[in-house]
Amino acid sequence: MKLALVFVVLVAAAVGAAAAGVGAAPEAAPTAAEAQRATLTVRKTAYGPALFDSRGQVLYGFTRDRRGQPSRCYGDCARAWPVYFSPGVLRAGKGVKQSLIGTTKRRDGRRQVTYNGWPLYFYAHEGPGEVRCQNIVTHGGTWLVVSPTGRLIR
């Protein structure tokens, strides 16, 4: 009887752990749609060619950040200028240099995408294809679109 009770408890614990993801297999490789989203592209803008994600959102750099350093945009800043995270390994689209794609670690441990060392952001109130916040000064720095060479465009 004791052996049967121990068996039931062990089975229940295993089922609970599986449901919670403990000991589960690693996440599957990104789907085709996720891989598509994880591509940096270049599009023409009024300021010259600039980086976009595959959804068509322009990407900005922040002059308060320093190349190769963690982001300085948190709180209200990050709500207005959401951080660019990628669901997987980013691929370089036409005109983008794979060697310039990287990441930097944020305070919460998540990895923010960088290009030529610049942490990348969106503007929260822009849609695909829009570039309305070039050269905007706020949150202690200037927001500039990023060129395919990795420079912030003035």
C-alpha positions in Angstrom: 0.0 0.0 0.0 2.8 2.4 0.9 4.6 1.6 -2.4 1.4 2.4 -4.3 1.0 5.7 -2.5 4.6 6.7 -3.2 4.1 5.8 -6.9 1.0 8.1 -7.1 2.8 11.0 -5.4 5.7 10.6 -7.8 3.5 10.5 -10.8 1.5 13.6 -9.6 4.8 15.5 -9.0 6.0 14.6 -12.5 2.8 15.7 -14.1 2.9 19.0 -12.1 6.5 19.6 -13.1 5.7 18.9 -16.8 2.8 21.3 -16.7 5.0 24.0 -15.1 7.7 23.5 -17.7 10.2 22.2 -15.2 12.5 19.8 -17.0 10.8 20.4 -20.3 12.7 20.3 -23.5 14.2 23.6 -24.7 12.0 25.8 -26.8 11.6 24.8 -30.4 13.4 26.7 -33.2 11.6 29.8 -34.3 8.8 29.3 -36.8 9.1 30.7 -40.4 7.0 33.7 -39.3 9.3 34.4 -36.3 12.4 34.0 -38.5 10.8 36.5 -40.9 10.3 39.0 -38.0 13.9 38.6 -37.0 15.3 40.2 -40.1 16.7 43.7 -40.2 16.1 45.5 -43.5 17.0 48.8 -45.1 14.4 51.2 -46.5 14.7 54.7 -48.0 13.6 57.6 -45.8 13.6 61.4 -46.2 16.9 61.2 -44.2 18.6 58.5 -46.4 18.6 54.7 -46.1 17.7 53.6 -42.6 17.2 50.4 -40.6 13.8 48.8 -40.2 12.6 45.6 -38.7 10.7 43.2 -41.0 7.3 44.6 -39.8 8.3 47.9 -41.3 9.1 49.8 -38.1 12.0 52.2 -38.3 14.7 51.8 -35.7 16.2 54.6 -33.7 19.4 55.2 -31.8 19.6 57.4 -28.7 22.5 59.9 -28.3 22.4 59.5 -24.5 23.5 55.9 -25.0 27.1 55.2 -25.9 28.2 52.7 -28.5 29.1 49.4 -27.0 27.5 50.3 -23.6 24.2 49.2 -22.0 21.1 51.3 -22.7 20.3 54.4 -20.6 16.6 54.4 -21.6 14.4 53.0 -18.8 11.0 53.9 -17.2 9.1 56.7 -19.0 11.8 56.7 -21.7 11.4 53.0 -22.5 7.6 53.4 -22.6 7.8 56.2 -25.2 10.7 54.5 -27.0 10.2 50.7 -26.7 13.4 48.6 -26.8 13.9 46.4 -29.8 14.1 42.8 -28.7 14.3 39.9 -31.2 12.5 36.5 -30.9 15.6 34.8 -32.2 18.8 35.3 -34.1 18.6 38.3 -36.3 19.4 38.0 -39.9 20.8 40.8 -42.1 18.5 41.7 -45.0 19.7 43.3 -48.2 22.0 46.3 -47.3 22.4 45.3 -43.6 25.8 44.1 -42.3 25.5 40.9 -40.3 28.7 41.7 -38.5 27.2 44.9 -37.0 24.2 43.1 -35.4 24.6 42.4 -31.7 23.0 42.7 -28.3 23.5 44.4 -25.0 22.2 43.2 -21.6 19.5 45.3 -19.9 19.0 45.5 -16.1 16.3 42.8 -16.3 18.7 40.5 -18.0 17.0 40.6 -21.4 19.1 41.2 -24.5 18.4 44.4 -26.5 19.4 44.3 -30.1 22.2 46.6 -31.2 23.6 47.7 -34.5 27.3 48.8 -34.6 27.1 48.9 -30.8 24.0 51.3 -30.7 21.1 49.9 -28.7 18.0 50.0 -31.0 14.5 51.3 -30.2 11.1 52.0 -31.8 8.9 55.0 -31.2 5.7 53.9 -29.5 3.4 56.2 -31.6 4.6 55.3 -35.1 3.2 52.8 -37.5 5.0 50.8 -40.2 6.8 53.0 -42.7 6.5 56.1 -40.5 9.5 58.2 -39.6 8.0 61.0 -37.5 10.5 61.3 -34.7 13.9 61.9 -36.4 16.1 64.4 -34.5 13.7 64.6 -31.5 15.3 65.8 -28.3 13.8 64.1 -25.2 14.7 62.0 -22.1 18.2 63.6 -22.1 19.3 62.8 -25.7 18.4 63.0 -29.3 16.6 60.2 -31.2 18.1 59.5 -34.7 17.4 56.8 -37.3 20.3 54.4 -37.9 22.0 54.1 -41.3 23.0 50.7 -42.8 26.7 51.6 -42.0 25.7 51.8 -38.3 25.9 55.6 -37.9 23.2 57.7 -36.4 21.8 59.9 -39.1 21.7 63.6 -38.2 
